[in-house]
Amino acid sequence: MRRVHRQPESGSIATVERVSKGFGFLSVEPTRASVRLTWTAHRNETRYMLFSQEIYGVYFTKKRTFQFVGLEPGKTYNVFVLAVEQGPQYIASAAFQTLA
C-alpha cells in the first residue's frame, strides 16, 4: 500500500509504502534538515533497525519513533525500518576502495 503525505506549510512530500501487512510508517515529517519517523508497533520486546540508502549508518531503537538530523535540504532520502525480534543478531559489513 502506498500513501503520499503532503505538508503544504513546508512544501514537502513523503511517499510511504507499507510492505508488511499491519507494519509500516504512520508518519514521515520532513523539515529542511531533518525528518521525524513514526511507525506501528510490532511486539513489546521488538527492536527496530533504521537505515537509509543515502545516510551512512544503521540505527537501533526500542521506541516507535526516530529522527534523522543533519540532512541536506532538497535531497530525496529512502529510509527503511525493520522489526527485529530478540535473540542473536548477525550483521556483516565491508569497506572497500575501488581500483584506480
Buried (B, 14 or more C-beta within 10 A) or exposed (E): EEEEBEEEEEEBEBEBEBEEEEBBBBEBBBBEEEBBBBBBEBEEEBBBBBBBEEBEEEEEEEEBEBEBEEBEEEEEBEBEBBBEEEEEEEEEEEEEEEEE
